[in-house]
Amino acid sequence: MNSKKTRGGSPRRSLRGAVLGMAVVAALLTTTACQGDDPAAASPTSAAPSGSASSGGGAPETTTPTGDSGTGSSGPTATGTGDSGETGGGNGTEYPDCEADGLGTAVELQDAAGETPRHFLLTVTNRAKTPCVLNDAPQVRLKAGNTAPIVEPLGEPDTEPVVVEGGGKAYAGLYVFGNDEGGEAEYDQSDRFTATLVAGEGTELSGTLVFDLPDGLGTVSVDDAARVNGWAGTEGLAMRPINQL
């Protein structure tokens, strides 16, 4: 009797163990399947490359070309302005040389009434609205014709160009006669002064400025003592050295 009970209980325990084993296997399979469905669990580092590409990769590539473009565009503009000025007159400024046909002229006697006319102030007016440049000293002739001698400058002309604003003026001092002998001697006479402008490169410009004598003077005596002071921005600077002659 006892031997039969023992043999009858062994199959039931084996069946129970088999069922528990299958349940454990099923649970493990379920856990594995759930982990495969979770993107974060399946690929824990996949979010890092994606975030790095969107926040760190795109911004530097956009910022760098923009900065380079802005820097590059400012250089040629500044250089182009300087080149344009030198081309305009070769005078070291951004403005062109003044042309004779763009200037008005006037002459003012600086000597008192009754004195021999010797000292004159030559004035030019820029009739344009934009600035132009006068260089060195004008090439003044006291006699008619382009073959007449050119008056020597008084000392070395100022090499700095004089910029004449639109509607502005510039001045040159002129001394025409140095003979004090008087008497019956005859001297060369002039009824006007002419002048040729000098370009920034030192060459003559086309066109001639004509300075008619002030009212009341038909002619003035002239001789080799004549001198001209270079262009200046004020009357005082133009006449001060001339008045000492």
Disulfide bonds with the S-S distance in Angstrom:
Cys98-Cys132 2.00
